[in-house]
Amino acid sequence: MAESEGVRRRDFINIAAVSTAGVGGVVTLLPLISQMAPSADVLAESSTEVD
């Protein structure tokens, strides 16, 4: 049987679906994580002190 050898169509669809969901999750999380970074006015007022 040719179906039992190699990657079957169902396996390919599952891999493609999981990959798409993973990329979608990362694309969704990036703006949510980047909005937690300090704003430009906070960075401008900050200072670094070294003793």
N, CA, C and O atoms as a GROMACS GRO file, in nm:
protein
  204
    1MET      N    1   0.084  -0.119   0.000
    1MET     CA    2   0.000   0.000   0.000
    1MET      C    3   0.088   0.125   0.000
    1MET      O    4   0.183   0.135   0.078
    2ALA      N    5   0.055   0.216  -0.086
    2ALA     CA    6   0.134   0.339  -0.097
    2ALA      C    7   0.104   0.434   0.017
    2ALA      O    8   0.186   0.519   0.052
    3GLU      N    9  -0.015   0.420   0.077
    3GLU     CA   10  -0.053   0.512   0.185
    3GLU      C   11   0.025   0.487   0.313
    3GLU      O   12   0.048   0.581   0.389
    4SER      N   13   0.066   0.365   0.338
    4SER     CA   14   0.132   0.334   0.464
    4SER      C   15   0.278   0.380   0.466
    4SER      O   16   0.338   0.386   0.574
    5GLU      N   17   0.335   0.414   0.352
    5GLU     CA   18   0.474   0.456   0.347
    5GLU      C   19   0.483   0.609   0.346
    5GLU      O   20   0.405   0.677   0.280
    6GLY      N   21   0.580   0.661   0.419
    6GLY     CA   22   0.603   0.805   0.418
    6GLY      C   23   0.495   0.883   0.491
    6GLY      O   24   0.420   0.828   0.572
    7VAL      N   25   0.488   1.009   0.462
    7VAL     CA   26   0.393   1.099   0.526
    7VAL      C   27   0.260   1.090   0.450
    7VAL      O   28   0.254   1.109   0.329
    8ARG      N   29   0.156   1.060   0.525
    8ARG     CA   30   0.024   1.052   0.463
    8ARG      C   31  -0.038   1.190   0.455
    8ARG      O   32   0.011   1.285   0.515
    9ARG      N   33  -0.144   1.200   0.380
    9ARG     CA   34  -0.212   1.328   0.360
    9ARG      C   35  -0.263   1.382   0.494
    9ARG      O   36  -0.252   1.502   0.520
   10ARG      N   37  -0.318   1.296   0.578
   10ARG     CA   38  -0.370   1.340   0.707
   10ARG      C   39  -0.258   1.393   0.796
   10ARG      O   40  -0.277   1.492   0.866
   11ASP      N   41  -0.143   1.328   0.793
   11ASP     CA   42  -0.029   1.377   0.871
   11ASP      C   43   0.014   1.515   0.824
   11ASP      O   44   0.044   1.603   0.906
   12PHE      N   45   0.016   1.535   0.694
   12PHE     CA   46   0.054   1.666   0.640
   12PHE      C   47  -0.046   1.773   0.683
   12PHE      O   48  -0.006   1.883   0.720
   13ILE      N   49  -0.175   1.741   0.678
   13ILE     CA   50  -0.277   1.839   0.719
   13ILE      C   51  -0.263   1.871   0.867
   13ILE      O   52  -0.277   1.987   0.906
   14ASN      N   53  -0.235   1.771   0.950
   14ASN     CA   54  -0.216   1.796   1.093
   14ASN      C   55  -0.093   1.883   1.119
   14ASN      O   56  -0.098   1.975   1.201
   15ILE      N   57   0.015   1.855   1.050
   15ILE     CA   58   0.137   1.935   1.068
   15ILE      C   59   0.113   2.078   1.023
   15ILE      O   60   0.156   2.173   1.089
   16ALA      N   61   0.044   2.095   0.911
   16ALA     CA   62   0.015   2.229   0.860
   16ALA      C   63  -0.076   2.305   0.956
   16ALA      O   64  -0.057   2.425   0.978
   17ALA      N   65  -0.176   2.238   1.013
   17ALA     CA   66  -0.269   2.304   1.105
   17ALA      C   67  -0.199   2.346   1.234
   17ALA      O   68  -0.220   2.456   1.283
   18VAL      N   69  -0.117   2.259   1.288
   18VAL     CA   70  -0.045   2.292   1.412
   18VAL      C   71   0.056   2.404   1.387
   18VAL      O   72   0.073   2.492   1.471
   19SER      N   73   0.122   2.400   1.273
   19SER     CA   74   0.217   2.507   1.240
   19SER      C   75   0.146   2.641   1.225
   19SER      O   76   0.195   2.743   1.273
   20THR      N   77   0.032   2.640   1.158
   20THR     CA   78  -0.045   2.764   1.141
   20THR      C   79  -0.093   2.817   1.276
   20THR      O   80  -0.089   2.937   1.300
   21ALA      N   81  -0.139   2.728   1.362
   21ALA     CA   82  -0.185   2.770   1.494
   21ALA      C   83  -0.069   2.826   1.577
   21ALA      O   84  -0.086   2.923   1.649
   22GLY      N   85   0.048   2.765   1.566
   22GLY     CA   86   0.165   2.814   1.639
   22GLY      C   87   0.208   2.952   1.592
   22GLY      O   88   0.237   3.039   1.674
   23VAL      N   89   0.213   2.971   1.462
   23VAL     CA   90   0.250   3.102   1.407
   23VAL      C   91   0.145   3.206   1.445
   23VAL      O   92   0.179   3.318   1.480
   24GLY      N   93   0.018   3.169   1.439
   24GLY     CA   94  -0.089   3.261   1.479
   24GLY      C   95  -0.079   3.298   1.626
   24GLY      O   96  -0.104   3.414   1.662
   25GLY      N   97  -0.044   3.203   1.710
   25GLY     CA   98  -0.027   3.232   1.852
   25GLY      C   99   0.087   3.328   1.878
   25GLY      O  100   0.074   3.420   1.959
   26VAL      N  101   0.198   3.308   1.809
   26VAL     CA  102   0.313   3.398   1.826
   26VAL      C  103   0.279   3.538   1.776
   26VAL      O  104   0.312   3.637   1.840
   27VAL      N  105   0.213   3.545   1.660
   27VAL     CA  106   0.176   3.676   1.604
   27VAL      C  107   0.078   3.747   1.695
   27VAL      O  108   0.079   3.870   1.703
   28THR      N  109  -0.007   3.673   1.764
   28THR     CA  110  -0.102   3.734   1.857
   28THR      C  111  -0.032   3.781   1.984
   28THR      O  112  -0.066   3.886   2.038
   29LEU      N  113   0.064   3.705   2.032
   29LEU     CA  114   0.130   3.740   2.158
   29LEU      C  115   0.233   3.852   2.146
   29LEU      O  116   0.256   3.925   2.242
   30LEU      N  117   0.294   3.868   2.030
   30LEU     CA  118   0.397   3.972   2.016
   30LEU      C  119   0.348   4.112   2.050
   30LEU      O  120   0.415   4.180   2.128
   31PRO      N  121   0.235   4.159   1.998
   31PRO     CA  122   0.189   4.293   2.037
   31PRO      C  123   0.152   4.302   2.185
   31PRO      O  124   0.170   4.406   2.248
   32LEU      N  125   0.099   4.193   2.240
   32LEU     CA  126   0.061   4.195   2.381
   32LEU      C  127   0.184   4.205   2.471
   32LEU      O  128   0.180   4.272   2.574
   33ILE      N  129   0.290   4.139   2.434
   33ILE     CA  130   0.413   4.146   2.513
   33ILE      C  131   0.486   4.278   2.491
   33ILE      O  132   0.538   4.336   2.586
   34SER      N  133   0.489   4.326   2.368
   34SER     CA  134   0.561   4.450   2.340
   34SER      C  135   0.493   4.572   2.400
   34SER      O  136   0.559   4.674   2.424
   35GLN      N  137   0.363   4.566   2.426
   35GLN     CA  138   0.296   4.681   2.487
   35GLN      C  139   0.333   4.697   2.634
   35GLN      O  140   0.304   4.801   2.693
   36MET      N  141   0.396   4.596   2.694
   36MET     CA  142   0.438   4.606   2.834
   36MET      C  143   0.573   4.676   2.848
   36MET      O  144   0.617   4.700   2.960
   37ALA      N  145   0.640   4.708   2.738
   37ALA     CA  146   0.768   4.778   2.743
   37ALA      C  147   0.745   4.922   2.788
   37ALA      O  148   0.638   4.978   2.762
   38PRO      N  149   0.842   4.982   2.855
   38PRO     CA  150   0.824   5.120   2.899
   38PRO      C  151   0.815   5.216   2.781
   38PRO      O  152   0.876   5.195   2.677
   39SER      N  153   0.737   5.321   2.799
   39SER     CA  154   0.718   5.418   2.692
   39SER      C  155   0.841   5.508   2.678
   39SER      O  156   0.931   5.504   2.762
   40ALA      N  157   0.842   5.587   2.574
   40ALA     CA  158   0.958   5.672   2.545
   40ALA      C  159   0.979   5.778   2.653
   40ALA      O  160   1.093   5.809   2.686
   41ASP      N  161   0.871   5.834   2.709
   41ASP     CA  162   0.890   5.937   2.812
   41ASP      C  163   0.946   5.877   2.940
   41ASP      O  164   1.023   5.944   3.010
   42VAL      N  165   0.912   5.757   2.973
   42VAL     CA  166   0.969   5.692   3.091
   42VAL      C  167   1.117   5.661   3.067
   42VAL      O  168   1.199   5.679   3.157
   43LEU      N  169   1.150   5.615   2.950
   43LEU     CA  170   1.291   5.588   2.919
   43LEU      C  171   1.374   5.715   2.918
   43LEU      O  172   1.491   5.712   2.956
   44ALA      N  173   1.316   5.828   2.876
   44ALA     CA  174   1.388   5.954   2.872
   44ALA      C  175   1.418   6.005   3.012
   44ALA      O  176   1.521   6.069   3.034
   45GLU      N  177   1.329   5.979   3.107
   45GLU     CA  178   1.348   6.027   3.244
   45GLU      C  179   1.434   5.933   3.328
   45GLU      O  180   1.474   5.970   3.438
   46SER      N  181   1.461   5.816   3.279
   46SER     CA  182   1.538   5.720   3.359
   46SER      C  183   1.686   5.756   3.356
   46SER      O  184   1.735   5.821   3.264
   47SER      N  185   1.754   5.711   3.458
   47SER     CA  186   1.898   5.734   3.465
   47SER      C  187   1.964   5.609   3.522
   47SER      O  188   1.903   5.532   3.596
   48THR      N  189   2.090   5.592   3.487
   48THR     CA  190   2.166   5.478   3.536
   48THR      C  191   2.276   5.531   3.625
   48THR      O  192   2.356   5.616   3.585
   49GLU      N  193   2.279   5.481   3.748
   49GLU     CA  194   2.382   5.523   3.843
   49GLU      C  195   2.475   5.407   3.870
   49GLU      O  196   2.431   5.295   3.898
   50VAL      N  197   2.605   5.434   3.860
   50VAL     CA  198   2.705   5.331   3.886
   50VAL      C  199   2.790   5.378   4.003
   50VAL      O  200   2.844   5.489   4.001
   51ASP      N  201   2.801   5.294   4.103
   51ASP     CA  202   2.882   5.331   4.221
   51ASP      C  203   3.024   5.284   4.205
   51ASP      O  204   3.106   5.306   4.294
   0.00000   0.00000   0.00000
